[in-house]
Amino acid sequence: MSEPVIMICASCESERVTREAWAAWDIATQTWVLNELFDYAFCHQCHRRTRLIARPAERP
């Protein structure tokens, strides 16, 4: 098993980041399933587009 990571903003190092994606309806499971993930990332702390950095997550 690989070590867990957390995604952070390259500018302010906030964890409040999101990525643009598409979800598709799965008839069999009756849920939305992530279908496509895009490069666009946004930081809700800086309120601007950002580049994401994967940093090792601390274990509880």
Protein Blocks (a to p, Z undefined) as FASTA:
>chain_A
ZZddddddfklopabbcddddddddfklopacdfbdcfbdcdfklopacdddddddddZZ
